Each structure stands twice: as structure tokens, then as C-alpha cells.
Amino acid sequence: MMKKIILKVIIVGVSTLLAFSCTKDFTELNTNPNNPDFAPLTNVFAGTITNLGASFGTSEIAYPASFVGYATRSIYNDATNYGGTPPEVFWSNLMSTFSRNINVVIVNAEKENNSNTLGAALVVKAYATQMLVDTYGPIPYFEADQGSIGNFKPKYDSEKDIYADLIIQLDRANDLFDNSASAAKIGVGDILLANNMDLWRKFGNSLQLRIAIRISNVDAATSKTIIKKILDNPSKYPILESNADNISLAYPGGGDWREPWTSASDYYVDIKIGAPIVDILKSLSDPRLSQYAVPNADGDYIGLTVGADGNDTYSKINPQFVSNETGSVPFLKYSEVEFIKAEAYARDLATGNAATAYANGITASMTEYDIAQSDIDAYLVQANVVWNNDLERLYIQKWISLFRESWEAWSEMRRTDVPLLNPAVNSNYTGHNRPPFRFSYPDTERSLNGSNLPATVTETDNFWGYQIWWDTRSNVQ
């Protein structure tokens, strides 16, 4: 509750600051009171976190949640069926507003020798950058946010080069955090982890594992180096160790501070749970089904085929996700870390017990929803669940656990091709045998920086064409 209160207080405080900080001298009539020259660094940092939360939630239900079979719309399903172009706000939020503000935090934290704020800002920037790369492919990175020095046409960088630098920056962040009582903290603007620098370190190192497993099919050597570095030295590189370490942004509720899926549901009143997630959960007798969905009037769980028209016979998403204004946006969870470890062990990218990590991942996911340990134990020994060295089984369980983390689930589906899903049934485009590969670059980028768009990136039907660097699937279109 304290984090939710702080979020509201900080943002209100920023609004107050913006309204009054530049109006001391009323003779300076050209001063814009809504665009001050300075704001406390901790407040700016809080703004970057809220920006990320909004970026996750604003377009998630209509786009990645439908791509991965978690959700669909039963009536107003034009976006679900890929009508129009991808939402430009996702690009503009992260490439412009977020990028500008997080760089302000980084530059000024360095000037102030505030290592904890600097480390946290580096982690947050790496998190958002990976999200952008996984959505678009090549993006401006090394020359991004250079408008102040006259560079309004930044060059694009490859996914491989960006990912390599993200690891460098996350290593740097790991060495910066200091949780001692005498160290300067981020302040009240740390609305994500409440100045727990040990948890910030775990977040950054767990993010390194996410990056490493993402590139494991295209650069196994680098992936293995990163994974072994992290897992072989837990004292230097601590990672998420339990659900208590889950990284999520809690919302205070009320007004503009409502959890994004809940806010989206005010307008998307026809949201239904997708058939893929319901069908797989039912086939596994998975107790998470009642946590993800609500039964229809007949007491059954019926998911709607993505892209199809529907009615009230189809199940809705559980209200804890779509009618909970004080809910949370998950950033990275312990269950995901355990599934990454399980895959690394199974593929000899590190040394460890894949079966144990796999079971830990499932257990952590179910424990999030207070499922009884006896039910978890029974589930883990089912013939269609128990670990059998089958990576596809692991990928299915990871996909189940990522419900409500649709952007990450979309990336993992493109990396693994599991579960193997078709495009929306009433897709505006024919000739495709998989859900979308990526978002096309926005029209504003074409008009303002078109000369730098990478020639290697082919775009087909707004959502297909180029496969992002780590997407090594063949015979997909």
C-alpha cells in the first residue's frame, strides 16, 4: 500500500512542481510554467517508471495479448485482426518521452555521484530498450536522444550491437548499487522497488538472463558466457530468488492512476479470454484456469478463437486483471528466472538440475495465485506435466506463467515457436502462417528519419516481413 500511495504523491508533486517552479519572477513572461528547466531527479525517475507502465498496458490487450492467444475482442476486433497500423504511441512513448527523461536521470545522477540512482536508471533503460528491440528490430540507440546537439536523424543500430551494449550497461549497474545506510538512495521517486538496492541488483542481473536466453538460438556462445557469469557467481550477481522478489509496479487507483488493463477494459468492453490459453489449461487440468478466466453462464470455461466474433457464451478474463484499478504491471518475475535456468541447464548452457528449476518455475507461478501446495504437487507429477527433458513442455509452462506479460510472451513465442499458433481467423491479410513478427516503423519515423531506416528490414502487411535477429524460425511467413 505504501508504494501505491507514494506513486500518487510523487506524480501529484511533479504536477505541482511543473505548475509553480518557474513562476517566481513574473516579469519573465516568456517562461512556460508547464515546462520547467529543472525538476528533482527523483521525480523525473518516477515519471520514467510510470511511462513504462503505461507503455506496457496501453496497447497490450489489442495487440500482443491477442498475438499469443491470451485475449481477444469479440465485437470490435479490427485491431485484433491487424486492421490499420501498429499503435504509434508505443514507439513515441519509449523513443521520445521515456528516452529523454531516463537520459536526464543518467546524466545528472553521474554529476551528483548518486550511484544508486544511476544504477537503477541504467537497469530501467536497458529494460525499455530490449522491449523496443524485441518489438521493432533495429532502432536508433547509440545516437538516440541527441536532438540537443542537433542530431535529429539518428542512425539505426542492429539488434546484436544493442544487445551487446545492454549487457555492458547492466554489468555497470550491478557494480554501482550500494544498500548501506550511508549511501544516497533514489528517494521517494523509486516507486518500483522502494529504494531496495539489493533488489535493483537482482532485477538487473535477472534481466541479463532474459537477454541471454533470448539470443541463445542465434549466438549460443555469447548466451552461454552471460548465463554462466551470472549463475556461477551468485554473490556478485544475485538474481530473483522467490516471489517476494517479483518486480512489478503497483497502482494506487483512482483518477489517472488506475492499472492499465483495467483502464483499457473501460473502453474494450468486449474483451474475452483467448481460446489458446483456455484450451491448453483445460488439457492440463491446470488450476490456474480459474485464476485467469471466469466461467460462462453454464459454468464452463470457453475461450474465444482469436479474431472471431463472439457473444456471452465465451468466458471473460478474471476481474483481478481487468477490473482491478489497484492492480500491478509485472516487469519480471521469479518464475521466469527459474524457467530460464531450466532451459539453460537442459541445453548445457550452464550446469544445474533442469527438473528442479522447471518445477520451481511452475510452483512459483501457481503460488502467485495462492494455489494449495497439495494441488501443485499433484500437478507436477501429471504425465503431461512432469519434466521429461522436453523443451516444448518447458516452453508451454513458461507461456502459461507469462499470462499478463504479453510483450514478453510474444517475444518468447517468436523465439521458440511454442505454442504454435495461427494468425487471427479473420485477419485482414492472407498468406501468413504465424501471428505477427514485429511492429512496422511508424509513419512519423518514415517522414522524419526515413533516410536512416535500415534497408535490410522488409515490412509486409504492417506486422510481418523481417524477423528480428533472434527469431531463427524457418518456413514462417
For each residue, the residues with C-beta under 8 A, 3 or more apart:
1: 4 5
2: 5 6 194
3: 6 7 191 194 250
4: 1 7 8 250 251 252 253 326
5: 1 2 8 9 252
6: 2 3 9 10 188 191 194
7: 3 4 10 11 46 50 191 249 250 251 252 257
8: 4 5 11 12 252 254 257
9: 5 6 12 13 188
10: 6 7 13 14 42 43 46 188 189 191
11: 7 8 14 15 46 47 50 257
12: 8 9 15 16
13: 9 10 16 17 43
14: 10 11 17 18 39 43 46 47
15: 11 12 18 19
16: 12 13 19 20
17: 13 14 20 21 36 39 40 43
18: 14 15 21 33 34 35 36 39
19: 15 16 23 33 34
20: 16 17 23 33
21: 17 18 24 33 36 38 39
22: 28 31 32 33 35 36 37
23: 19 20 26 31 33
24: 21
25: 28 31
26: 23 29
27:
28: 22 25 31
29: 26
30:
31: 22 23 25 28
32: 22 35
33: 18 19 20 21 22 23 36
34: 18 19
35: 18 22 32
36: 17 18 21 22 33 39
37: 22
38: 21
39: 14 17 18 21 36 43 44
40: 17 43 44 187 189
41: 44 45 104 105 108 109 112 114 117 187 189
42: 10 45 46 117 186 187 188 189 190
43: 10 13 14 17 39 40 46 47 189
44: 39 40 41 47 48 101 104 105 189
45: 41 42 48 49 105 117 120 121 124 186 189 190
46: 7 10 11 14 42 43 49 50 188 189 190 191
47: 11 14 43 44 50 51 101
48: 44 45 51 52 98 101 102 105 121 124
49: 45 46 52 53 124 191 192 249
50: 7 11 46 47 53 54 191 249
51: 47 48 54 55 93 94 97 98 101
52: 48 49 55 56 94 98 124 127 128 249 331
53: 49 50 56 57 249 251 260 329
54: 50 51 57 58 93 260
55: 51 52 58 89 90 93 94 98 128 131
56: 52 53 60 260 329 407
57: 53 54 60 259 260 261 263 264 329
58: 54 55 87 89 90 93 260 264
59: 62 63 64 86 87 89 90
60: 56 57 63 64 65 260 261 264 406 407
61: 65 66 71 73 261 264 265 268 271 406
62: 59 65 66 73 79 80 87 264 268
63: 59 60 66 67 79 86 87 406
64: 59 60 67 68 406 407 409 410
65: 60 61 62 68 70 71 274 406
66: 61 62 63 69 70 71 72 73 79 80 274 306 307 424 435
67: 63 64 406 410 413 435 436
68: 64 65 276 399 406 409 410 413 421 435
69: 66 274 275 276 277 306 419 421
70: 65 66 273 274 276 277 403 404 406 409
71: 61 65 66 271 272 273 274 317 406
72: 66 77 80 271 272 273 274 275 304 305 306 307 308 310 424
73: 61 62 66 76 77 79 80 268 270 271 272
74: 77 270 271 272 304 308 309 310 311 314
75: 270 309 310
76: 73 268 270
77: 72 73 74 80 81 270 307 308 309 424 426
78: 81 83 84
79: 62 63 66 73 82 83 84
80: 62 66 72 73 77 306 307 424
81: 77 78 307 424 426 427 428
82: 79 423 424 427 428 429 436 461 462 463
83: 78 79 428
84: 78 79 462
85: 88 440 442 443 462
86: 59 63 90 439 440 442 462 463
87: 58 59 62 63 90
88: 85 91 92 442 443 444
89: 55 58 59 92 93
90: 55 58 59 86 87 93 94 135 439
91: 88 94 95 132 136 439 441 442 445
92: 88 89 95 96 97 442 444
93: 51 54 55 58 89 90 96 97 98
94: 51 52 55 90 91 97 98 99 128 131 132
95: 91 92 98 99 132 139 140 144
96: 92 93 99 100
97: 51 92 93 94 100 101
98: 48 51 52 55 93 94 95 101 102 128
99: 94 95 96 102 103 144 145
100: 96 97 103 104 145
101: 44 47 48 51 97 98 104 105
102: 48 98 99 105 106 121 124 125 128
103: 99 100 106 107 125 145
104: 41 44 100 101 107 108
105: 41 44 45 48 101 102 108 109 117 118 121
106: 102 103 109 110 118 121 122 125
107: 103 104 110 111
108: 41 104 105 111 112
109: 41 105 106 112 114 115 117 118 121
110: 106 107 113 118
111: 107 108
112: 41 108 109 117 184
113: 110 184
114: 41 109 117 118 184 186
115: 109 118 119 176 177 178 183 184
116: 119 120 176 177 178 183 184 185 186 195 197 200
117: 41 42 45 105 109 112 114 120 121 184 185 186 187
118: 105 106 109 110 114 115 121 122 173 176
119: 115 116 122 123 172 173 174 176 177 197 200 201 204
120: 45 116 117 123 124 173 177 186 190 193 200
121: 45 48 102 105 106 109 117 118 124 125
122: 106 118 119 125 126 169 170 172 173 176 204
123: 119 120 126 127 170 173 200 203 204 207
124: 45 48 49 52 102 120 121 127 128 192
125: 102 103 106 121 122 128 129 169
126: 122 123 129 130 166 169 170 173 204 207
127: 52 123 124 130 131 207 331 332
128: 52 55 94 98 102 124 125 131 132
129: 125 126 132 133 139 141 162 166
130: 126 127 133 134 163 166 207 210 211 214
131: 55 94 127 128 134 135 407
132: 91 94 95 128 129 135 136 139
133: 129 130 136 137 138 139 159 162 163 468
134: 130 131 214 407 410 411 468
135: 90 131 132 407 438 439
136: 91 132 133 139 438 439 441
137: 133 159 438 454 457 466 468 469
138: 133 156 157 158 159 454 456 457
139: 95 129 132 133 136 144 156 157 162
140: 95 143 144 154 155 156 157 449 452
141: 129 144 157 161 162 165
142: 155 157 161 165
143: 140 146 151 154 155
144: 95 99 139 140 141 154
145: 99 100 103 148
146: 143 149 150 151 154
147: 150 151 152
148: 145
149: 146
150: 146 147
151: 143 146 147 154
152: 147 448 449
153: 448 449 451 452
154: 140 143 144 146 151 449 452
155: 140 142 143 452
156: 138 139 140 452 453 454
157: 138 139 140 141 142 161 162
158: 138 161 162 469
159: 133 137 138 162 163 468 469 470
160: 163 164 215 219 469
161: 141 142 157 158 164 165
162: 129 133 139 141 157 158 159 165 166
163: 130 133 159 160 166 167 211 214 215
164: 160 161 167 168 222
165: 141 142 161 162 168 169
166: 126 129 130 162 163 169 170 211
167: 163 164 170 171 208 211 226
168: 164 165 171 172
169: 122 125 126 165 166 172 173
170: 122 123 126 166 167 173 174 204 205 207 208 211
171: 167 168 174 175 208
172: 119 122 168 169 175 176
173: 118 119 120 122 123 126 169 170 176 177 200 201 204
174: 119 170 171 177 201 204 205 236 237
175: 171 172
176: 115 116 118 119 122 172 173
177: 115 116 119 120 173 174 197 198 200 201
178: 115 116 183 197
179: 183 196 197 198
180: 183
181:
182:
183: 115 116 178 179 180 197
184: 112 113 114 115 116 117
185: 116 117 190 195 197
186: 42 45 114 116 117 120 189 190 195
187: 40 41 42 117 190 195
188: 6 9 10 42 46
189: 10 40 41 42 43 44 45 46 186
190: 42 45 46 120 185 186 187 193 194 195
191: 3 6 7 10 46 49 50 194 249
192: 49 124 247 249 331
193: 120 190 196 199 200 203 247
194: 2 3 6 190 191
195: 116 185 186 187 190
196: 179 193 199 200
197: 116 119 177 178 179 183 185 200 201
198: 177 179 201 202 238
199: 193 196 202 203 245 247
200: 116 119 120 123 173 177 193 196 197 203 204
201: 119 173 174 177 197 198 204 205 238
202: 198 199 205 206 238 239 240 241 245
203: 123 193 199 200 206 207 240 247 331 332
204: 119 122 123 126 170 173 174 200 201 207 208
205: 170 174 201 202 208 209 230 237 238 239
206: 202 203 209 210 239 240 247 332 336 337
207: 123 126 127 130 170 203 204 210 211 332
208: 167 170 171 204 205 211 212 226 230 237
209: 205 206 212 213 226 227 230 231 239 337 340 341 344
210: 130 206 207 213 214 332 336 340 408
211: 130 163 166 167 170 207 208 214 215 226
212: 208 209 215 216 222 223 226 227 230 340 349
213: 209 210 216 223 227 340 343 344
214: 130 134 163 210 211 411 415 470
215: 160 163 211 212 218 219 222 223 469 470
216: 212 213 219 220 223 224 343 347 349
217: 220 415 470 472
218: 215 469 470 472
219: 160 215 216 222 223
220: 216 217 223 224 349
221: 224 225
222: 164 212 215 219 225 226
223: 212 213 215 216 219 220 226 227 349
224: 216 220 221 227 228 349 350
225: 221 222 228 229
226: 167 208 209 211 212 222 223 229 230
227: 209 212 213 223 224 230 231 340 344 349 350
228: 224 225 231 232 349 350
229: 225 226 232 233 237
230: 205 208 209 212 226 227 233 237 239
231: 209 227 228 234 237 239 341 344 350 352
232: 228 229 350
233: 229 230 236 237
234: 231 237 238 239
235: 238
236: 174 233
237: 174 205 208 229 230 231 233 234
238: 198 201 202 205 234 235 241
239: 202 205 206 209 230 231 234 337
240: 202 203 206 245 246 247 332 333 334 337
241: 202 238 244 245 334
242: 245 334 364
243: 246 333 334 335 364 367 368
244: 241
245: 199 202 240 241 242 334
246: 240 243 330 332 333 334 368
247: 192 193 199 203 206 240 330 331 332 333
248: 328 329 330 331 333
249: 7 49 50 52 53 191 192 328 329 331
250: 3 4 7 326 327 328
251: 4 7 53 257 258 259 325 326 327 328 329
252: 4 5 7 8 257 326
253: 4 257 258 259 325 326
254: 8 257 258 325
255: 258
256:
257: 7 8 11 251 252 253 254
258: 251 253 254 255 262 263 325
259: 57 251 253 262 263 324 325 326 327 328 329
260: 53 54 56 57 58 60 263 264 329
261: 57 60 61 264 265 321 322 327 404
262: 258 259 265 266 321 322 323 324 325 327
263: 57 258 259 260 266 325
264: 57 58 60 61 62 260 261 267 268 322
265: 61 261 262 268 269 271 322 323
266: 262 263 269
267: 264
268: 61 62 73 76 264 265 271
269: 265 266
270: 73 74 75 76 77 310
271: 61 71 72 73 74 265 268 316 317 322
272: 71 72 73 74 303 304 310 314 315 316 317
273: 70 71 72 277 278 292 293 301 303 304 314 315 316 317
274: 65 66 69 70 71 72 277 278 303 304 305 306
275: 69 72 278 279 302 303 304 305 306
276: 68 69 70 279 280 303 306 419 421
277: 69 70 273 274 280 281 292 293 303 400 403
278: 273 274 275 281 282 289 292 293 301 302 303 315
279: 275 276 282 283 303
280: 276 277 283 284 286 396 400 419
281: 277 278 284 286 288 289 292 301 400
282: 278 279 285 286 289 301
283: 279 280 384
284: 280 281 379 382 384 385
285: 282 379 382
286: 280 281 282 289 379 400
287: 290 291 366 371 375 379
288: 281 291 292 365 366 369 371 400 403
289: 278 281 282 286 292 293 301
290: 287 293 294 295 301 318
291: 287 288 318 320 369 371
292: 273 277 278 281 288 289 317 318 321 403
293: 273 277 278 289 290 301 303 315 316 317 318
294: 290 315 316 317 318 319
295: 290 298 299 300 301 315
296: 299 300 301 302 312 313 314 315
297: 312 313
298: 295 313
299: 295 296
300: 295 296 315
301: 273 278 281 282 289 290 293 295 296 315
302: 275 278 296 313 314 315
303: 272 273 274 275 276 277 278 279 293 314 315
304: 72 74 272 273 274 275 308 310 314 315
305: 72 274 275 308 425
306: 66 69 72 80 274 275 276 421 424 425
307: 66 72 77 80 81 423 424 425 426 427
308: 72 74 77 304 305 425 426
309: 74 75 77 426
310: 72 74 75 270 272 304 313 314
311: 74 314
312: 296 297
313: 296 297 298 302 310
314: 74 272 273 296 302 303 304 310 311
315: 272 273 278 293 294 295 296 300 301 302 303 304
316: 271 272 273 293 294 322
317: 71 271 272 273 292 293 294 321 322
318: 290 291 292 293 294 321 322
319: 294 322 323 324
320: 291 323 324 327
321: 261 262 292 317 318 324 327 404
322: 261 262 264 265 271 316 317 318 319
323: 262 265 319 320
324: 259 262 319 320 321 327
325: 251 253 254 258 259 262 263
326: 4 250 251 252 253 259
327: 250 251 259 261 262 320 321 324
328: 248 249 250 251 259
329: 53 56 57 248 249 251 259 260
330: 246 247 248 333 404 405
331: 52 127 192 203 247 248 249
332: 127 203 206 207 210 240 246 247 336 337
333: 240 243 246 247 248 330 336 337 364 368 401 405
334: 240 241 242 243 245 246 337 338 364
335: 243 338 339 361 362 364 365 368 401
336: 206 210 332 333 339 340 361 398 401 402 405 408
337: 206 209 239 240 332 333 334 340 341
338: 334 335 341 342 357 358 360 361 364
339: 335 336 342 343 357 358 361 394 397 398 401
340: 209 210 212 213 227 336 337 343 344
341: 209 231 337 338 344 345 350 352 357
342: 338 339 345 346 354 355 357 358 360 361 394
343: 213 216 339 340 346 347 349 354 391 394
344: 209 213 227 231 340 341 347 349 350 352
345: 341 342 348 349 350 351 352 353 354 357
346: 342 343 354 389 391 394
347: 216 343 344 391
348: 345
349: 212 216 220 223 224 227 228 343 344 345
350: 224 227 228 231 232 341 344 345
351: 345
352: 231 341 344 345 356 357
353: 345 356 357
354: 342 343 345 346 357 358 387 389
355: 342 358 359 387
356: 352 353 359 360
357: 338 339 341 342 345 352 353 354 360 361
358: 338 339 342 354 355 361 362 387 394 397
359: 355 356 362 363 380 387
360: 338 342 356 357 363 364
361: 335 336 338 339 342 357 358 364 365 397 398 401
362: 335 358 359 365 366 376 379 380 385 397 401
363: 359 360 366 367 376 380
364: 242 243 333 334 335 338 360 361 367 368 401
365: 288 335 361 362 368 369 397 400 401
366: 287 288 362 363 369 371 375 376 379
367: 243 363 364 370 371 376
368: 243 246 333 335 364 365
369: 288 291 365 366
370: 367
371: 287 288 291 366 367 375 376
372: 375 376
373: 376 377
374: 377 378
375: 287 366 371 372 378 379
376: 362 363 366 367 371 372 373 379 380
377: 373 374 380 381
378: 374 375 381 382
379: 284 285 286 287 362 366 375 376 382 385
380: 359 362 363 376 377 385 386
381: 377 378 385 386
382: 284 285 378 379 385 386
383: 386
384: 283 284
385: 284 362 379 380 381 382 393 397
386: 380 381 382 383
387: 354 355 358 359 393 394
388: 393
389: 346 354
390: 393 394
391: 343 346 347 394 395 416
392: 395 396 416 418
393: 385 387 388 390 396 397
394: 339 342 343 346 358 387 390 391 397 398
395: 391 392 398 399 412 416 418 419
396: 280 392 393 399 400 418 419
397: 339 358 361 362 365 385 393 394 400 401
398: 336 339 361 394 395 401 402 412
399: 68 395 396 402 409 412 413 418 419
400: 277 280 281 286 288 365 396 397 403
401: 333 335 336 339 361 362 364 365 397 398
402: 336 398 399 405 406 408 409 412
403: 70 277 288 292 400 409
404: 70 261 321 330
405: 330 333 336 402 408 409
406: 60 61 63 64 65 67 68 70 71 402 409 410
407: 56 60 64 131 134 135 410 411
408: 210 336 402 405 411 412
409: 64 68 70 399 402 403 405 406 412 413
410: 64 67 68 134 406 407 413 414 435
411: 134 214 407 408 414 415
412: 395 398 399 402 408 409 415 416
413: 67 68 399 409 410 416 417 418 419 421 435
414: 410 411 417 437 467 468 471 473
415: 214 217 411 412 470 471 472
416: 391 392 395 412 413
417: 413 414 420 434 473 476
418: 392 395 396 399 413
419: 69 276 280 395 396 399 413
420: 417
421: 68 69 276 306 413 434 435
422: 425 433 434 435
423: 82 307 427 429 432 433 434 435 436
424: 66 72 77 80 81 82 306 307 427 435
425: 305 306 307 308 422
426: 77 81 307 308 309
427: 81 82 307 423 424 430 432
428: 81 82 83 461
429: 82 423 432 461 463 464
430: 427
431: 477
432: 423 427 429 461 464 477
433: 422 423 475 476 477
434: 417 421 422 423 437 473 476 477
435: 66 67 68 410 413 421 422 423 424
436: 67 82 423 439 463 464
437: 414 434 463 464 465 466 467 468 471 476
438: 135 136 137 463 464 465 466 467 468
439: 86 90 91 135 136 436 462 463
440: 85 86 459 462 463 465
441: 91 136 445 446 453 457 459
442: 85 86 88 91 92 445 446
443: 85 88 446 447
444: 88 92 447 448
445: 91 441 442 448 449 450 453
446: 441 442 443 449 450 453
447: 443 444 450
448: 152 153 444 445
449: 140 152 153 154 445 446 452 453
450: 445 446 447 453
451: 153
452: 140 153 154 155 156 449
453: 156 441 445 446 449 450 457
454: 137 138 156 457
455:
456: 138 466
457: 137 138 441 453 454 465 466
458: 465 466
459: 440 441 462 464 465 466
460: 464 465
461: 82 428 429 432 464 465
462: 82 84 85 86 439 440 459
463: 82 86 429 436 437 438 439 440
464: 429 432 436 437 438 459 460 461 477
465: 437 438 440 457 458 459 460 461
466: 137 437 438 456 457 458 459
467: 414 437 438 471 472 473 476
468: 133 134 137 159 414 437 438 471
469: 137 158 159 160 215 218
470: 159 214 215 217 218 415
471: 414 415 437 467 468
472: 217 218 415 467
473: 414 417 434 467 476
474:
475: 433
476: 417 433 434 437 467 473
477: 431 432 433 434 464
